[in-house]
Amino acid sequence: MQRESDLSETQSWTVRCQDTADGSGDVIVDLPPELLASLGLVLGDELTIEVIDGAIVLKPKRNTSPNPDPSSPPAI
C-alpha cells in the first residue's frame, strides 16, 4: 500500500482474509489500526482494490462529487 503524499515510500502489510460465511465468496480484510492511522483512514472509508505485478493494492477512493457536503468527513 502506498501513501499518496510520498509515492516513493511503499508500505507492505500481511493480513488474513476472513470468509464471510454467507456463500457470496466475499472476504473481510481487517487492516491494522496503525496502517489506518498512518493514512488518515477511518472505519467506513472506501478503498479501491487492484492487482499490480502480483500484489493486491488498496488505495483510498477519493470523493469526485463537485459539491461535497461540508458537514461530512472527507471521502477517502
N, CA, C and O atoms as a GROMACS GRO file, in nm:
protein
  304
    1MET      N    1   0.084  -0.117   0.000
    1MET     CA    2   0.000   0.000   0.000
    1MET      C    3   0.088   0.123   0.000
    1MET      O    4   0.189   0.126   0.071
    2GLN      N    5   0.054   0.224  -0.078
    2GLN     CA    6   0.138   0.343  -0.089
    2GLN      C    7   0.068   0.463  -0.029
    2GLN      O    8  -0.054   0.479  -0.039
    3ARG      N    9   0.147   0.547   0.033
    3ARG     CA   10   0.096   0.674   0.082
    3ARG      C   11   0.088   0.769  -0.036
    3ARG      O   12   0.182   0.777  -0.115
    4GLU      N   13  -0.023   0.841  -0.049
    4GLU     CA   14  -0.037   0.935  -0.160
    4GLU      C   15   0.063   1.049  -0.146
    4GLU      O   16   0.108   1.104  -0.247
    5SER      N   17   0.099   1.087  -0.023
    5SER     CA   18   0.188   1.201  -0.004
    5SER      C   19   0.333   1.168  -0.040
    5SER      O   20   0.412   1.259  -0.065
    6ASP      N   21   0.369   1.040  -0.041
    6ASP     CA   22   0.507   1.002  -0.072
    6ASP      C   23   0.505   0.870  -0.146
    6ASP      O   24   0.522   0.764  -0.086
    7LEU      N   25   0.487   0.877  -0.277
    7LEU     CA   26   0.475   0.755  -0.355
    7LEU      C   27   0.607   0.681  -0.370
    7LEU      O   28   0.609   0.568  -0.419
    8SER      N   29   0.717   0.742  -0.327
    8SER     CA   30   0.845   0.673  -0.334
    8SER      C   31   0.860   0.575  -0.217
    8SER      O   32   0.946   0.487  -0.221
    9GLU      N   33   0.779   0.591  -0.113
    9GLU     CA   34   0.784   0.502   0.003
    9GLU      C   35   0.668   0.403  -0.006
    9GLU      O   36   0.552   0.443  -0.012
   10THR      N   37   0.699   0.275  -0.006
   10THR     CA   38   0.597   0.171  -0.013
   10THR      C   39   0.591   0.097   0.119
   10THR      O   40   0.694   0.059   0.175
   11GLN      N   41   0.470   0.078   0.167
   11GLN     CA   42   0.450   0.002   0.290
   11GLN      C   43   0.390  -0.132   0.252
   11GLN      O   44   0.300  -0.138   0.168
   12SER      N   45   0.438  -0.239   0.312
   12SER     CA   46   0.382  -0.371   0.289
   12SER      C   47   0.325  -0.425   0.420
   12SER      O   48   0.386  -0.411   0.526
   13TRP      N   49   0.209  -0.485   0.410
   13TRP     CA   50   0.142  -0.543   0.526
   13TRP      C   51   0.090  -0.680   0.486
   13TRP      O   52   0.046  -0.699   0.373
   14THR      N   53   0.096  -0.774   0.576
   14THR     CA   54   0.040  -0.906   0.552
   14THR      C   55  -0.080  -0.922   0.645
   14THR      O   56  -0.067  -0.909   0.767
   15VAL      N   57  -0.195  -0.950   0.586
   15VAL     CA   58  -0.317  -0.968   0.665
   15VAL      C   59  -0.387  -1.095   0.620
   15VAL      O   60  -0.359  -1.146   0.511
   16ARG      N   61  -0.475  -1.145   0.702
   16ARG     CA   62  -0.551  -1.265   0.667
   16ARG      C   63  -0.690  -1.225   0.618
   16ARG      O   64  -0.753  -1.134   0.673
   17CYS      N   65  -0.737  -1.293   0.516
   17CYS     CA   66  -0.873  -1.273   0.467
   17CYS      C   67  -0.965  -1.366   0.546
   17CYS      O   68  -0.932  -1.482   0.570
   18GLN      N   69  -1.080  -1.314   0.585
   18GLN     CA   70  -1.178  -1.393   0.659
   18GLN      C   71  -1.299  -1.418   0.570
   18GLN      O   72  -1.351  -1.326   0.509
   19ASP      N   73  -1.342  -1.542   0.564
   19ASP     CA   74  -1.461  -1.578   0.488
   19ASP      C   75  -1.584  -1.518   0.554
   19ASP      O   76  -1.597  -1.525   0.676
   20THR      N   77  -1.672  -1.459   0.476
   20THR     CA   78  -1.794  -1.401   0.532
   20THR      C   79  -1.896  -1.508   0.570
   20THR      O   80  -1.993  -1.480   0.640
   21ALA      N   81  -1.874  -1.631   0.523
   21ALA     CA   82  -1.959  -1.746   0.553
   21ALA      C   83  -2.103  -1.726   0.508
   21ALA      O   84  -2.195  -1.784   0.565
   22ASP      N   85  -2.122  -1.642   0.404
   22ASP     CA   86  -2.258  -1.623   0.353
   22ASP      C   87  -2.275  -1.681   0.213
   22ASP      O   88  -2.378  -1.662   0.149
   23GLY      N   89  -2.171  -1.753   0.165
   23GLY     CA   90  -2.178  -1.816   0.034
   23GLY      C   91  -2.151  -1.722  -0.082
   23GLY      O   92  -2.159  -1.764  -0.198
   24SER      N   93  -2.119  -1.596  -0.055
   24SER     CA   94  -2.100  -1.498  -0.162
   24SER      C   95  -1.961  -1.504  -0.225
   24SER      O   96  -1.942  -1.457  -0.337
   25GLY      N   97  -1.865  -1.563  -0.153
   25GLY     CA   98  -1.728  -1.562  -0.200
   25GLY      C   99  -1.654  -1.436  -0.156
   25GLY      O  100  -1.534  -1.424  -0.180
   26ASP      N  101  -1.724  -1.343  -0.091
   26ASP     CA  102  -1.661  -1.222  -0.040
   26ASP      C  103  -1.572  -1.256   0.079
   26ASP      O  104  -1.589  -1.359   0.144
   27VAL      N  105  -1.478  -1.169   0.106
   27VAL     CA  106  -1.390  -1.184   0.222
   27VAL      C  107  -1.384  -1.053   0.299
   27VAL      O  108  -1.413  -0.946   0.245
   28ILE      N  109  -1.347  -1.063   0.425
   28ILE     CA  110  -1.325  -0.947   0.510
   28ILE      C  111  -1.176  -0.937   0.535
   28ILE      O  112  -1.111  -1.036   0.570
   29VAL      N  113  -1.121  -0.817   0.517
   29VAL     CA  114  -0.980  -0.794   0.542
   29VAL      C  115  -0.970  -0.688   0.651
   29VAL      O  116  -1.006  -0.572   0.629
   30ASP      N  117  -0.922  -0.727   0.769
   30ASP     CA  118  -0.902  -0.632   0.878
   30ASP      C  119  -0.766  -0.565   0.859
   30ASP      O  120  -0.663  -0.631   0.858
   31LEU      N  121  -0.768  -0.434   0.843
   31LEU     CA  122  -0.644  -0.358   0.827
   31LEU      C  123  -0.596  -0.313   0.964
   31LEU      O  124  -0.676  -0.268   1.045
   32PRO      N  125  -0.467  -0.323   0.991
   32PRO     CA  126  -0.413  -0.285   1.121
   32PRO      C  127  -0.441  -0.138   1.154
   32PRO      O  128  -0.432  -0.052   1.066
   33PRO      N  129  -0.475  -0.109   1.279
   33PRO     CA  130  -0.505   0.029   1.319
   33PRO      C  131  -0.392   0.127   1.288
   33PRO      O  132  -0.418   0.242   1.251
   34GLU      N  133  -0.267   0.083   1.302
   34GLU     CA  134  -0.155   0.174   1.273
   34GLU      C  135  -0.148   0.208   1.125
   34GLU      O  136  -0.105   0.318   1.089
   35LEU      N  137  -0.188   0.117   1.038
   35LEU     CA  138  -0.193   0.145   0.895
   35LEU      C  139  -0.302   0.248   0.866
   35LEU      O  140  -0.279   0.345   0.795
   36LEU      N  141  -0.421   0.226   0.922
   36LEU     CA  142  -0.531   0.320   0.901
   36LEU      C  143  -0.491   0.460   0.949
   36LEU      O  144  -0.514   0.559   0.879
   37ALA      N  145  -0.432   0.467   1.068
   37ALA     CA  146  -0.392   0.597   1.124
   37ALA      C  147  -0.287   0.665   1.037
   37ALA      O  148  -0.293   0.786   1.016
   38SER      N  149  -0.189   0.588   0.987
   38SER     CA  150  -0.082   0.648   0.909
   38SER      C  151  -0.133   0.706   0.777
   38SER      O  152  -0.072   0.797   0.721
   39LEU      N  153  -0.244   0.654   0.727
   39LEU     CA  154  -0.302   0.702   0.601
   39LEU      C  155  -0.420   0.796   0.622
   39LEU      O  156  -0.478   0.844   0.526
   40GLY      N  157  -0.455   0.822   0.748
   40GLY     CA  158  -0.569   0.910   0.777
   40GLY      C  159  -0.702   0.847   0.744
   40GLY      O  160  -0.799   0.918   0.715
   41LEU      N  161  -0.709   0.714   0.747
   41LEU     CA  162  -0.833   0.643   0.717
   41LEU      C  163  -0.908   0.611   0.846
   41LEU      O  164  -0.848   0.596   0.952
   42VAL      N  165  -1.039   0.600   0.835
   42VAL     CA  166  -1.122   0.560   0.948
   42VAL      C  167  -1.218   0.451   0.902
   42VAL      O  168  -1.239   0.431   0.782
   43LEU      N  169  -1.276   0.383   0.999
   43LEU     CA  170  -1.373   0.278   0.970
   43LEU      C  171  -1.484   0.334   0.881
   43LEU      O  172  -1.542   0.438   0.912
   44GLY      N  173  -1.513   0.266   0.773
   44GLY     CA  174  -1.618   0.310   0.681
   44GLY      C  175  -1.566   0.378   0.556
   44GLY      O  176  -1.642   0.392   0.459
   45ASP      N  177  -1.438   0.420   0.554
   45ASP     CA  178  -1.382   0.478   0.433
   45ASP      C  179  -1.379   0.372   0.324
   45ASP      O  180  -1.359   0.254   0.352
   46GLU      N  181  -1.398   0.414   0.200
   46GLU     CA  182  -1.398   0.321   0.088
   46GLU      C  183  -1.260   0.316   0.023
   46GLU      O  184  -1.191   0.417   0.013
   47LEU      N  185  -1.222   0.195  -0.020
   47LEU     CA  186  -1.094   0.174  -0.086
   47LEU      C  187  -1.118   0.110  -0.222
   47LEU      O  188  -1.215   0.037  -0.241
   48THR      N  189  -1.028   0.138  -0.316
   48THR     CA  190  -1.028   0.065  -0.442
   48THR      C  191  -0.929  -0.050  -0.426
   48THR      O  192  -0.839  -0.043  -0.343
   49ILE      N  193  -0.946  -0.154  -0.506
   49ILE     CA  194  -0.856  -0.269  -0.500
   49ILE      C  195  -0.811  -0.304  -0.641
   49ILE      O  196  -0.893  -0.311  -0.733
   50GLU      N  197  -0.681  -0.326  -0.657
   50GLU     CA  198  -0.622  -0.364  -0.786
   50GLU      C  199  -0.516  -0.470  -0.761
   50GLU      O  200  -0.461  -0.479  -0.652
   51VAL      N  201  -0.488  -0.549  -0.862
   51VAL     CA  202  -0.374  -0.639  -0.858
   51VAL      C  203  -0.269  -0.580  -0.951
   51VAL      O  204  -0.292  -0.567  -1.072
   52ILE      N  205  -0.153  -0.545  -0.895
   52ILE     CA  206  -0.045  -0.484  -0.972
   52ILE      C  207   0.081  -0.566  -0.950
   52ILE      O  208   0.129  -0.579  -0.837
   53ASP      N  209   0.133  -0.623  -1.058
   53ASP     CA  210   0.254  -0.706  -1.051
   53ASP      C  211   0.242  -0.814  -0.944
   53ASP      O  212   0.338  -0.841  -0.870
   54GLY      N  213   0.125  -0.876  -0.935
   54GLY     CA  214   0.104  -0.987  -0.840
   54GLY      C  215   0.074  -0.945  -0.698
   54GLY      O  216   0.054  -1.031  -0.612
   55ALA      N  217   0.070  -0.815  -0.671
   55ALA     CA  218   0.039  -0.766  -0.536
   55ALA      C  219  -0.100  -0.705  -0.535
   55ALA      O  220  -0.141  -0.642  -0.632
   56ILE      N  221  -0.172  -0.724  -0.426
   56ILE     CA  222  -0.302  -0.660  -0.409
   56ILE      C  223  -0.276  -0.520  -0.354
   56ILE      O  224  -0.214  -0.505  -0.249
   57VAL      N  225  -0.325  -0.419  -0.425
   57VAL     CA  226  -0.301  -0.279  -0.388
   57VAL      C  227  -0.434  -0.214  -0.353
   57VAL      O  228  -0.527  -0.212  -0.434
   58LEU      N  229  -0.442  -0.160  -0.232
   58LEU     CA  230  -0.559  -0.087  -0.187
   58LEU      C  231  -0.526   0.061  -0.186
   58LEU      O  232  -0.419   0.101  -0.139
   59LYS      N  233  -0.618   0.143  -0.237
   59LYS     CA  234  -0.598   0.288  -0.238
   59LYS      C  235  -0.727   0.353  -0.191
   59LYS      O  236  -0.836   0.304  -0.219
   60PRO      N  237  -0.715   0.464  -0.118
   60PRO     CA  238  -0.835   0.536  -0.077
   60PRO      C  239  -0.914   0.582  -0.199
   60PRO      O  240  -0.858   0.632  -0.296
   61LYS      N  241  -1.045   0.564  -0.193
   61LYS     CA  242  -1.133   0.610  -0.300
   61LYS      C  243  -1.165   0.756  -0.273
   61LYS      O  244  -1.222   0.789  -0.169
   62ARG      N  245  -1.130   0.842  -0.364
   62ARG     CA  246  -1.147   0.986  -0.347
   62ARG      C  247  -1.287   1.030  -0.388
   62ARG      O  248  -1.345   0.975  -0.482
   63ASN      N  249  -1.340   1.130  -0.318
   63ASN     CA  250  -1.471   1.186  -0.350
   63ASN      C  251  -1.457   1.272  -0.475
   63ASN      O  252  -1.376   1.365  -0.479
   64THR      N  253  -1.536   1.240  -0.577
   64THR     CA  254  -1.529   1.317  -0.702
   64THR      C  255  -1.651   1.406  -0.718
   64THR      O  256  -1.671   1.465  -0.824
   65SER      N  257  -1.733   1.416  -0.614
   65SER     CA  258  -1.852   1.500  -0.620
   65SER      C  259  -1.811   1.647  -0.631
   65SER      O  260  -1.722   1.691  -0.558
   66PRO      N  261  -1.875   1.724  -0.722
   66PRO     CA  262  -1.837   1.864  -0.737
   66PRO      C  263  -1.875   1.949  -0.616
   66PRO      O  264  -1.812   2.052  -0.591
   67ASN      N  265  -1.976   1.910  -0.541
   67ASN     CA  266  -2.021   1.986  -0.425
   67ASN      C  267  -2.033   1.896  -0.303
   67ASN      O  268  -2.145   1.864  -0.263
   68PRO      N  269  -1.921   1.854  -0.243
   68PRO     CA  270  -1.930   1.766  -0.128
   68PRO      C  271  -1.997   1.835  -0.010
   68PRO      O  272  -1.987   1.957   0.005
   69ASP      N  273  -2.064   1.758   0.072
   69ASP     CA  274  -2.131   1.809   0.192
   69ASP      C  275  -2.023   1.851   0.293
   69ASP      O  276  -1.948   1.767   0.340
   70PRO      N  277  -2.015   1.981   0.326
   70PRO     CA  278  -1.909   2.027   0.416
   70PRO      C  279  -1.921   1.972   0.558
   70PRO      O  280  -1.823   1.974   0.632
   71SER      N  281  -2.039   1.923   0.598
   71SER     CA  282  -2.055   1.871   0.732
   71SER      C  283  -2.009   1.726   0.745
   71SER      O  284  -1.994   1.675   0.856
   72SER      N  285  -1.986   1.660   0.632
   72SER     CA  286  -1.940   1.522   0.636
   72SER      C  287  -1.789   1.516   0.628
   72SER      O  288  -1.726   1.605   0.570
   73PRO      N  289  -1.729   1.411   0.687
   73PRO     CA  290  -1.583   1.400   0.680
   73PRO      C  291  -1.538   1.379   0.535
   73PRO      O  292  -1.616   1.330   0.453
   74PRO      N  293  -1.415   1.414   0.504
   74PRO     CA  294  -1.366   1.397   0.367
   74PRO      C  295  -1.372   1.251   0.324
   74PRO      O  296  -1.339   1.161   0.402
   75ALA      N  297  -1.412   1.228   0.202
   75ALA     CA  298  -1.416   1.091   0.150
   75ALA      C  299  -1.277   1.048   0.111
   75ALA      O  300  -1.205   1.122   0.044
   76ILE      N  301  -1.239   0.929   0.153
   76ILE     CA  302  -1.109   0.877   0.117
   76ILE      C  303  -1.119   0.736   0.066
   76ILE      O  304  -1.017   0.676   0.031
   0.00000   0.00000   0.00000
